[in-house]
Amino acid sequence: MGLKIGVIRGDGIGPEIVAEAVKVLDAISGKFGHTFEYEEILMGGASIDVHGIPLTDEAIARAKAQDAVLMGSIGGDAKTSPWYKLPPEKRPEAGLLGIRKALALFANLRPAKLYPELAKASPLRDDIIADGFDMMIMRELTGGLYFGKRYTEVVDGLTQAVDTLIYNENEIRRIAIRAFDIAAKRNKKVCSVDKANVLDSSRLWRKIVDEVAADHPDIECSHMLVDNAAMQLVKDPGQFDVVLTENMFGDILSDEASMITGSLGMLPSASLNETKFGLYEPSGGSAPDIAGKGIANPIATILSAAMMLQFSFDLDEEAKAIENAVEQVLKDGYRTIDIVPRDGSDFVQVGTKEMGDRIVERI
C-alpha cells in the first residue's frame, strides 16, 4: 500500500522525536510490505525562520495533498526566542490554529493510559490507580472561545477585552457522533462534560449530545459539569472511557489527564476531519530547554504514528504492532529521563535515538 505522509518536524525537540517515529514507520513498512512516501512541510518557528510567518499557503496546500500528517512539537522559549517578539498572529502557535482550521480538523483525540510499568511515575496515590485507567479525551477543536470573535476596547475610560463562545448544533453533533463511534469500539461509555448550569452554549451542547445518544442505545451516556470532571479525574480516573467536551474544557482536561499518567512524553494525539484525514502529534510541548540533548522521550510521537495507522489508514494490525513494541520496551526496563522510576526499581536509561532503536527491534 502506497501512502503519502506529510512530515512537520517542528521546533525544539520536534525534529528529534519525529525522526524516531519515521524510523518506526519504516520498520512497519518493511515488515508489512507498505510504502510510505514522506513530504517535508515547514510550520511554526521553523517556518518563521524561512518565510517570516508560521504557516504559509504552500504548506497548507502540501498538507492537503497528503493522506495524513505527522507533526512534532511547535514553539520555543517565550522569554528568549525572537519568535515571541512578533505579533500574536505571527508566532509559532498561530500556525497550529491556522492548520486546524485550514484542514477542518474538528475532532481531537487524546488517549490517556496508565502503563503498569509507569504507575510509580503517576502523582496519584497507589490506591487510586490500583486498577489502572485507559481513557480517550474527545475535544472539539474548531469552535468555542478559541475561534470566536475577540476584541479589546476602551469603555468609559476602562480597557475591557471580549471573547465570544459560539457553537452551532452541527458542530456539536459531528463531534458527538465521532465520540459515540469510538466508544463503540472501546468500553461503550461516553461522559459528556459541559457547564450547563451556567452557559447557554453548554445547554445546547447537552441537548445535542442527548439526541446523538438516542441513536446509540448500546452506549452508556452521562453528563458531568467541568469543575466536577476536573476533580473526578484525580479522584477516580478509572471511571472514564470516552470523555467528550468542547474546545477550552478539552484543552484543560486533556492536559490534566495526561499528567496523571506520569509523563506528557508518553501521550499521543490525533486531530481528524470528516474524512479519514488526520494530523498526528505528541501531546507535549517543544521543550526547548532539552532540544538537541538527545534525551527527549519519543514514545508519544511514535504512538501518534500508530494512531495514524489506525484512524487514517485502517491498518489496525500495524498500529497494534507499534503499541506492543512500546509496551515490551517498558517491560524490559528501558526508560528515558522523564520516566525514570523514583522507587528504586531497576531500569536502563536511554536517550531519544536508542529508545527508537529498542522499539524498532521489537516490531
Sine and cosine of phi, psi and omega as CSV:
sin_phi,cos_phi,sin_psi,cos_psi,sin_omega,cos_omega
0.00,0.00,0.81,-0.59,0.04,-1.00
-0.99,-0.11,0.86,-0.51,-0.07,-1.00
-0.78,-0.62,0.67,-0.74,-0.04,-1.00
-0.99,-0.17,0.84,-0.55,-0.05,-1.00
-0.86,-0.51,0.87,-0.48,0.14,-0.99
-0.97,0.24,0.65,-0.76,-0.03,-1.00
-0.84,-0.54,0.92,-0.39,0.09,-1.00
-0.96,-0.28,0.97,-0.24,-0.09,-1.00
-0.96,0.27,-0.53,0.85,0.13,-0.99
0.98,0.18,-0.47,-0.88,-0.15,-0.99
-0.87,-0.50,0.12,-0.99,0.06,-1.00
0.84,0.55,-0.83,-0.56,0.00,-1.00
-0.98,0.19,-0.07,1.00,-0.08,-1.00
-0.76,0.65,-0.81,0.58,-0.02,-1.00
-0.86,0.52,-0.56,0.83,-0.03,-1.00
-0.93,0.36,-0.72,0.69,-0.07,-1.00
-0.97,0.23,-0.53,0.85,0.07,-1.00
-0.92,0.40,-0.60,0.80,0.02,-1.00
-0.85,0.53,-0.62,0.78,0.00,-1.00
-0.96,0.30,-0.59,0.81,0.05,-1.00
-0.91,0.42,-0.65,0.76,0.04,-1.00
-0.90,0.44,-0.63,0.78,0.04,-1.00
-0.87,0.49,-0.66,0.75,0.03,-1.00
-0.93,0.38,-0.67,0.74,0.05,-1.00
-0.87,0.49,-0.62,0.79,0.03,-1.00
-0.90,0.44,-0.60,0.80,0.05,-1.00
-0.91,0.42,-0.63,0.77,0.05,-1.00
-0.90,0.43,-0.68,0.73,-0.01,-1.00
-0.89,0.46,-0.61,0.79,0.02,-1.00
-0.93,0.36,-0.61,0.79,-0.05,-1.00
-0.97,0.24,-0.63,0.78,-0.13,-0.99
-0.97,-0.26,-0.03,1.00,0.10,-1.00
0.98,0.18,0.49,0.87,0.05,-1.00
-0.99,-0.13,0.29,-0.96,0.12,-0.99
-0.86,-0.51,0.88,-0.48,0.06,-1.00
-0.96,-0.29,0.83,-0.56,0.05,-1.00
-0.96,-0.26,0.82,-0.57,-0.09,-1.00
-0.98,-0.22,0.72,-0.70,0.04,-1.00
-0.87,-0.50,0.90,-0.44,-0.02,-1.00
-0.97,0.26,0.74,-0.67,-0.02,-1.00
-0.74,-0.67,0.75,-0.66,0.03,-1.00
-1.00,0.02,0.68,-0.73,0.09,-1.00
-0.40,-0.92,0.36,-0.93,0.04,-1.00
0.97,0.23,-0.56,-0.83,-0.01,-1.00
-0.88,0.48,-0.59,0.81,0.02,-1.00
-0.88,0.48,-0.57,0.82,0.05,-1.00
-0.96,0.28,-0.60,0.80,0.05,-1.00
-0.86,0.50,-0.67,0.74,-0.03,-1.00
-0.88,0.47,-0.52,0.85,-0.06,-1.00
-0.99,-0.12,-0.69,0.72,-0.15,-0.99
-0.93,-0.37,-0.20,0.98,-0.01,-1.00
1.00,0.06,-0.09,1.00,0.03,-1.00
-0.68,-0.74,0.42,-0.91,-0.11,-0.99
-0.98,0.22,-0.29,0.96,-0.03,-1.00
-0.46,-0.89,0.87,-0.50,-0.02,-1.00
-0.99,-0.15,0.31,-0.95,0.09,-1.00
-0.88,0.48,-0.57,0.82,0.02,-1.00
-0.90,0.43,-0.66,0.75,0.01,-1.00
-0.89,0.46,-0.66,0.75,0.03,-1.00
-0.89,0.47,-0.71,0.70,-0.01,-1.00
-0.89,0.46,-0.65,0.76,0.00,-1.00
-0.93,0.38,-0.61,0.79,0.04,-1.00
-0.90,0.43,-0.68,0.74,-0.01,-1.00
-0.90,0.44,-0.41,0.91,-0.03,-1.00
-0.99,0.15,-0.07,1.00,-0.03,-1.00
-0.99,-0.11,0.22,-0.98,0.10,-0.99
-0.99,0.12,-0.41,0.91,0.05,-1.00
-0.21,-0.98,0.23,-0.97,0.00,-1.00
-0.78,-0.63,0.74,-0.67,0.10,-1.00
-0.96,-0.28,0.79,-0.61,-0.12,-0.99
-0.78,-0.63,0.60,-0.80,0.14,-0.99
-1.00,0.05,-0.38,-0.93,-0.05,-1.00
-1.00,0.01,0.50,-0.87,-0.07,-1.00
-0.88,-0.47,0.67,-0.74,0.10,-1.00
0.89,-0.45,0.12,-0.99,-0.01,-1.00
-0.59,-0.81,-0.32,-0.95,0.02,-1.00
-0.98,0.19,0.92,-0.40,-0.08,-1.00
-0.90,0.43,-0.36,0.93,-0.03,-1.00
-1.00,0.08,-0.51,0.86,-0.13,-0.99
-0.89,-0.45,-0.37,0.93,-0.09,-1.00
-0.97,0.24,0.69,-0.72,0.06,-1.00
-0.90,0.44,-0.30,0.95,0.03,-1.00
-0.86,0.51,-0.50,0.87,-0.11,-0.99
-1.00,-0.04,0.17,0.99,0.20,-0.98
-1.00,-0.05,-0.11,0.99,0.03,-1.00
-0.99,0.13,0.31,-0.95,0.11,-0.99
-0.86,0.51,0.45,-0.89,-0.05,-1.00
-0.78,0.62,-0.61,0.79,-0.05,-1.00
-0.96,0.29,-0.11,0.99,0.02,-1.00
-0.91,-0.41,0.14,0.99,0.03,-1.00
-1.00,0.10,0.30,-0.96,-0.10,-1.00
-0.79,0.61,-0.70,0.71,-0.09,-1.00
-0.91,0.41,-0.36,0.93,0.07,-1.00
-0.89,0.45,-0.46,0.89,0.06,-1.00
-0.90,0.43,-0.56,0.83,0.02,-1.00
-0.90,0.45,-0.76,0.65,0.02,-1.00
-0.88,0.47,-0.62,0.78,-0.03,-1.00
-0.91,0.42,-0.69,0.72,-0.06,-1.00
-0.96,0.28,-0.55,0.84,0.07,-1.00
-0.88,0.47,-0.68,0.74,0.01,-1.00
-0.93,0.36,-0.71,0.71,-0.06,-1.00
-0.90,0.43,-0.55,0.83,-0.04,-1.00
-0.99,-0.12,0.07,1.00,0.03,-1.00
0.84,0.55,0.69,0.72,-0.04,-1.00
-1.00,0.05,1.00,-0.02,-0.14,-0.99
-1.00,-0.10,-0.26,0.96,-0.09,-1.00
-0.88,-0.47,0.91,-0.42,0.04,-1.00
-0.97,-0.23,0.82,-0.57,0.00,-1.00
-0.93,-0.36,0.85,-0.52,0.05,-1.00
-0.77,-0.64,0.99,-0.16,0.06,-1.00
-0.95,0.32,0.59,-0.81,0.09,-1.00
-0.77,-0.64,0.96,-0.27,-0.09,-1.00
-0.83,-0.56,0.71,-0.71,0.07,-1.00
-1.00,-0.09,0.93,-0.37,0.09,-1.00
-0.97,0.24,0.72,-0.69,-0.02,-1.00
-0.81,0.58,-0.58,0.81,-0.03,-1.00
-0.93,0.37,-0.30,0.95,-0.04,-1.00
-0.93,-0.36,0.23,0.97,-0.06,-1.00
-0.85,0.53,-0.57,0.82,-0.03,-1.00
-0.94,0.34,-0.27,0.96,0.03,-1.00
-0.99,0.11,-0.24,0.97,0.02,-1.00
-0.95,0.30,0.63,-0.77,0.04,-1.00
-0.97,0.24,-0.11,0.99,-0.02,-1.00
-0.99,0.13,0.43,-0.90,0.01,-1.00
-0.90,0.44,0.45,-0.89,-0.02,-1.00
-0.86,0.52,-0.62,0.79,-0.05,-1.00
-0.93,0.35,-0.44,0.90,0.01,-1.00
-0.96,0.27,-0.57,0.82,-0.08,-1.00
-0.94,-0.33,0.33,0.94,-0.05,-1.00
-0.84,0.55,-0.59,0.81,-0.02,-1.00
-0.99,-0.14,0.10,0.99,0.00,-1.00
0.94,0.33,-0.04,-1.00,0.10,-0.99
-0.38,-0.93,0.43,-0.90,-0.03,-1.00
-0.45,-0.90,0.99,-0.14,-0.07,-1.00
-0.84,-0.54,0.30,-0.95,0.09,-1.00
-0.83,-0.56,0.89,-0.46,0.09,-1.00
-1.00,0.06,0.85,-0.52,0.04,-1.00
-0.96,-0.28,0.96,-0.29,-0.08,-1.00
-0.94,-0.34,0.81,-0.59,0.14,-0.99
-0.92,0.39,0.70,-0.72,-0.27,-0.96
-0.89,-0.46,-0.18,0.98,-0.11,-0.99
-0.83,-0.56,0.22,0.97,0.03,-1.00
-0.77,-0.63,-0.23,-0.97,0.05,-1.00
0.97,0.22,-0.34,-0.94,-0.10,-1.00
-0.85,0.53,-0.59,0.81,-0.11,-0.99
-0.93,0.37,-0.36,0.93,-0.05,-1.00
-0.86,-0.50,0.08,1.00,0.06,-1.00
-0.98,0.19,0.18,-0.98,0.05,-1.00
-0.92,0.40,0.62,-0.79,0.02,-1.00
-0.62,-0.78,0.57,-0.82,0.03,-1.00
-0.30,-0.95,0.35,-0.94,0.08,-1.00
-0.85,-0.52,0.72,-0.70,-0.03,-1.00
-0.57,-0.82,0.25,-0.97,0.06,-1.00
-0.96,-0.27,0.84,-0.55,0.00,-1.00
-0.82,-0.58,0.86,-0.51,-0.02,-1.00
0.79,0.61,0.64,0.77,0.07,-1.00
0.99,0.14,0.00,1.00,0.00,-1.00
-0.91,-0.41,0.71,-0.70,0.05,-1.00
-0.98,0.18,0.78,-0.62,0.06,-1.00
-0.74,-0.67,0.52,-0.85,0.01,-1.00
-0.91,-0.42,0.61,-0.79,-0.04,-1.00
-0.79,-0.62,0.78,-0.63,0.14,-0.99
-0.83,-0.56,0.73,-0.69,-0.06,-1.00
-0.96,-0.27,0.67,-0.74,-0.01,-1.00
-0.94,-0.35,0.94,-0.34,-0.06,-1.00
-0.79,-0.62,0.74,-0.67,0.19,-0.98
-0.70,-0.71,0.65,-0.76,0.17,-0.99
-0.96,-0.29,0.22,-0.97,-0.13,-0.99
-0.90,0.43,-0.52,0.86,0.02,-1.00
-0.93,0.37,-0.64,0.77,0.04,-1.00
-0.88,0.47,-0.65,0.76,-0.01,-1.00
-0.94,0.33,-0.69,0.73,-0.09,-1.00
-0.89,0.46,-0.67,0.74,-0.08,-1.00
-0.93,0.37,-0.59,0.81,0.04,-1.00
-0.96,0.28,-0.56,0.83,0.04,-1.00
-0.91,0.41,-0.69,0.73,0.03,-1.00
-0.86,0.50,-0.69,0.72,0.01,-1.00
-0.89,0.46,-0.63,0.77,0.00,-1.00
-0.90,0.43,-0.69,0.72,0.00,-1.00
-0.93,0.37,-0.58,0.82,0.05,-1.00
-0.90,0.44,-0.66,0.75,0.00,-1.00
-0.95,0.33,-0.63,0.78,0.04,-1.00
-0.87,0.49,-0.54,0.84,-0.01,-1.00
-0.89,0.46,-0.42,0.91,0.00,-1.00
-0.99,-0.13,0.02,1.00,0.00,-1.00
-0.90,-0.44,-0.86,-0.50,-0.06,-1.00
-0.96,-0.26,0.25,0.97,0.14,-0.99
0.86,0.51,0.68,0.73,0.05,-1.00
-0.68,-0.73,0.77,-0.64,0.09,-1.00
-0.84,-0.55,0.81,-0.59,0.14,-0.99
-0.93,-0.37,0.92,-0.39,0.00,-1.00
-1.00,-0.02,0.80,-0.60,-0.09,-1.00
-0.95,-0.32,0.76,-0.65,-0.02,-1.00
-0.48,-0.88,-0.20,-0.98,0.11,-0.99
-0.71,-0.70,0.82,0.57,-0.14,-0.99
-0.93,0.35,-0.23,0.97,0.06,-1.00
-0.98,0.19,-0.11,0.99,-0.04,-1.00
-0.76,-0.65,-0.71,0.71,-0.23,-0.97
-0.98,-0.19,0.73,-0.68,0.10,-1.00
-0.88,0.47,-0.63,0.78,0.00,-1.00
-0.88,0.48,-0.59,0.81,0.03,-1.00
-0.95,0.30,-0.55,0.84,0.05,-1.00
-0.92,0.39,-0.63,0.78,0.10,-0.99
-0.91,0.41,-0.67,0.74,0.03,-1.00
-0.81,0.59,-0.76,0.65,-0.05,-1.00
-0.90,0.44,-0.65,0.76,0.00,-1.00
-0.87,0.49,-0.73,0.68,-0.04,-1.00
-0.93,0.36,-0.63,0.78,0.04,-1.00
-0.88,0.48,-0.65,0.76,0.04,-1.00
-0.89,0.46,-0.61,0.79,0.03,-1.00
-0.90,0.43,-0.67,0.74,0.03,-1.00
-0.92,0.39,-0.64,0.77,0.01,-1.00
-0.86,0.50,-0.57,0.82,0.00,-1.00
-0.89,0.46,-0.43,0.90,0.04,-1.00
-1.00,0.08,-0.07,1.00,-0.02,-1.00
-0.76,-0.65,0.92,0.39,-0.10,-1.00
-0.90,0.44,-0.30,0.95,0.01,-1.00
-1.00,0.10,-0.09,1.00,0.00,-1.00
-0.97,-0.25,0.79,-0.61,0.08,-1.00
-0.96,0.27,0.83,-0.56,-0.01,-1.00
-0.89,-0.47,0.75,-0.66,0.07,-1.00
-0.71,-0.70,0.28,-0.96,0.03,-1.00
-0.84,-0.54,0.55,-0.84,0.00,-1.00
-0.55,-0.84,0.70,-0.72,0.08,-1.00
-0.94,0.34,0.55,-0.83,-0.17,-0.98
-0.89,0.45,-0.57,0.82,0.02,-1.00
-0.92,0.40,-0.63,0.78,0.07,-1.00
-0.92,0.38,-0.63,0.77,0.01,-1.00
-0.87,0.50,-0.64,0.77,0.03,-1.00
-0.87,0.49,-0.61,0.79,0.04,-1.00
-0.95,0.30,-0.68,0.73,-0.06,-1.00
-0.91,0.41,-0.49,0.87,0.02,-1.00
-0.88,0.47,-0.53,0.85,0.02,-1.00
-0.99,-0.15,-0.27,0.96,0.01,-1.00
-1.00,0.05,-0.67,0.74,-0.07,-1.00
-0.43,-0.90,0.94,0.33,-0.07,-1.00
-0.90,0.43,-0.39,0.92,-0.04,-1.00
-0.92,0.39,-0.22,0.97,-0.01,-1.00
-0.96,0.27,-0.28,0.96,-0.13,-0.99
-1.00,-0.10,0.59,-0.81,0.15,-0.99
-0.90,-0.44,-0.98,0.18,0.11,-0.99
-0.94,-0.33,0.83,-0.55,0.04,-1.00
-0.96,-0.28,0.89,-0.45,-0.06,-1.00
-0.96,-0.28,0.80,-0.60,-0.02,-1.00
-0.36,-0.93,0.16,-0.99,-0.05,-1.00
-0.99,0.14,-0.02,-1.00,-0.25,-0.97
-0.88,0.47,-0.84,0.54,-0.07,-1.00
-0.93,0.36,-0.70,0.72,0.04,-1.00
-0.86,0.51,-0.65,0.76,0.00,-1.00
-0.91,0.40,-0.60,0.80,0.05,-1.00
-0.85,0.52,-0.72,0.69,-0.06,-1.00
-0.96,0.28,-0.77,0.64,-0.08,-1.00
-0.92,0.40,-0.57,0.82,-0.01,-1.00
-0.93,0.36,-0.56,0.83,0.09,-1.00
-0.92,0.38,-0.66,0.75,0.04,-1.00
-0.88,0.47,-0.72,0.69,0.00,-1.00
-0.88,0.48,-0.61,0.79,-0.02,-1.00
-0.93,0.38,-0.61,0.79,-0.06,-1.00
-0.95,0.32,-0.48,0.88,0.01,-1.00
-0.96,0.27,-0.13,0.99,0.12,-0.99
-0.99,0.16,-0.28,0.96,0.04,-1.00
0.90,-0.43,-0.50,0.87,-0.01,-1.00
-0.31,-0.95,0.73,-0.68,0.12,-0.99
-0.89,0.46,-0.40,0.91,-0.04,-1.00
-0.93,0.37,-0.09,1.00,-0.01,-1.00
-0.98,-0.20,-0.11,0.99,-0.26,-0.97
-0.92,-0.39,0.85,-0.53,0.01,-1.00
-1.00,0.05,0.07,-1.00,0.15,-0.99
-0.42,-0.91,0.36,-0.93,0.05,-1.00
-0.69,-0.72,0.60,-0.80,0.11,-0.99
-0.82,-0.57,0.87,-0.49,-0.17,-0.98
-0.90,-0.44,0.48,-0.88,0.17,-0.99
-0.97,-0.23,-0.29,-0.96,-0.10,-0.99
-0.99,0.15,-0.05,1.00,0.12,-0.99
-0.97,-0.26,-0.38,-0.93,0.05,-1.00
-1.00,0.09,-0.08,1.00,-0.06,-1.00
-0.93,0.36,0.64,-0.77,0.06,-1.00
-0.48,-0.88,0.36,-0.93,0.12,-0.99
-0.92,-0.40,0.77,-0.64,-0.15,-0.99
-0.85,-0.52,0.75,-0.66,-0.09,-1.00
-0.43,-0.90,0.38,-0.92,0.10,-1.00
-0.94,0.34,0.44,-0.90,-0.02,-1.00
-0.97,0.25,-0.39,0.92,-0.06,-1.00
-0.98,0.19,0.07,-1.00,-0.04,-1.00
-1.00,-0.01,-0.19,-0.98,-0.10,-0.99
-0.99,0.11,-0.17,0.98,0.09,-1.00
0.67,0.74,0.86,0.51,-0.07,-1.00
-0.87,0.49,-0.37,0.93,-0.02,-1.00
-0.93,0.36,-0.37,0.93,0.02,-1.00
-0.90,-0.43,0.10,1.00,0.00,-1.00
-0.86,0.51,0.70,-0.71,0.04,-1.00
0.99,0.12,-0.06,1.00,-0.03,-1.00
-1.00,-0.02,-0.18,0.98,0.04,-1.00
0.95,0.31,0.41,0.91,-0.05,-1.00
-0.89,-0.46,-0.02,1.00,-0.03,-1.00
-0.92,0.39,0.52,-0.85,0.02,-1.00
-0.99,0.10,0.88,-0.47,-0.02,-1.00
-1.00,0.00,-0.01,1.00,-0.17,-0.99
-0.89,0.46,-0.64,0.77,0.00,-1.00
-0.87,0.50,-0.64,0.77,0.00,-1.00
-0.94,0.33,-0.62,0.78,0.04,-1.00
-0.90,0.43,-0.67,0.75,0.05,-1.00
-0.94,0.34,-0.47,0.88,0.12,-0.99
-0.90,0.43,-0.63,0.78,0.07,-1.00
-0.89,0.45,-0.60,0.80,0.06,-1.00
-0.90,0.43,-0.65,0.76,0.06,-1.00
-0.88,0.47,-0.60,0.80,0.04,-1.00
-0.88,0.48,-0.70,0.71,0.03,-1.00
-0.87,0.48,-0.62,0.78,-0.05,-1.00
-0.97,0.25,-0.80,0.60,-0.18,-0.98
-1.00,0.07,-0.55,0.83,-0.01,-1.00
-1.00,-0.08,-0.53,0.85,-0.14,-0.99
-0.93,-0.37,-0.09,1.00,-0.03,-1.00
0.84,0.54,0.56,0.83,0.04,-1.00
-0.98,-0.20,0.95,0.32,-0.10,-1.00
-0.90,0.43,-0.66,0.75,-0.02,-1.00
-0.90,0.44,-0.66,0.75,0.01,-1.00
-0.92,0.39,-0.64,0.76,0.05,-1.00
-0.88,0.47,-0.68,0.73,-0.01,-1.00
-0.91,0.42,-0.54,0.84,0.03,-1.00
-0.88,0.47,-0.65,0.76,0.05,-1.00
-0.93,0.38,-0.72,0.69,-0.01,-1.00
-0.87,0.50,-0.67,0.74,0.02,-1.00
-0.91,0.42,-0.63,0.78,0.01,-1.00
-0.90,0.44,-0.67,0.75,0.04,-1.00
-0.89,0.46,-0.72,0.70,0.00,-1.00
-0.88,0.47,-0.63,0.77,-0.01,-1.00
-0.92,0.38,-0.63,0.78,0.04,-1.00
-0.87,0.49,-0.67,0.75,0.03,-1.00
-0.92,0.40,-0.67,0.74,0.04,-1.00
-0.89,0.46,-0.53,0.85,0.00,-1.00
-0.98,0.19,-0.03,1.00,0.15,-0.99
1.00,-0.05,0.12,0.99,0.00,-1.00
-0.98,0.19,0.70,-0.72,-0.06,-1.00
-0.60,-0.80,0.71,-0.71,0.27,-0.96
-0.99,0.14,0.19,-0.98,-0.20,-0.98
-0.88,0.48,-0.49,0.87,-0.04,-1.00
-0.96,0.27,-0.31,0.95,-0.02,-1.00
-0.87,-0.49,0.37,0.93,0.09,-1.00
-0.89,0.46,0.77,-0.64,-0.01,-1.00
-0.91,0.42,0.59,-0.81,-0.03,-1.00
-0.98,-0.21,0.06,1.00,-0.09,-1.00
-0.96,-0.27,0.21,0.98,0.01,-1.00
1.00,0.05,0.08,1.00,0.01,-1.00
-0.90,0.43,0.49,-0.87,0.03,-1.00
-0.93,0.36,0.61,-0.79,0.04,-1.00
-0.35,-0.94,0.27,-0.96,0.11,-0.99
-0.87,-0.49,0.92,-0.40,-0.02,-1.00
-0.99,0.17,0.75,-0.66,-0.01,-1.00
-0.76,-0.65,0.26,-0.97,0.05,-1.00
-1.00,-0.09,-0.13,-0.99,-0.07,-1.00
-0.86,0.51,-0.79,0.61,-0.07,-1.00
-0.91,0.41,-0.68,0.73,-0.03,-1.00
-0.92,0.39,-0.58,0.82,0.06,-1.00
-0.88,0.48,-0.68,0.73,0.06,-1.00
-0.87,0.49,-0.67,0.74,0.01,-1.00
-0.88,0.47,-0.69,0.72,-0.03,-1.00
-0.90,0.44,-0.61,0.79,0.02,-1.00
-0.93,0.37,-0.68,0.73,0.03,-1.00
-0.86,0.51,-0.65,0.76,-0.01,-1.00
-0.86,0.51,-0.46,0.89,-0.09,-1.00
-0.99,-0.13,0.06,1.00,0.07,-1.00
-1.00,0.09,0.00,0.00,0.00,0.00
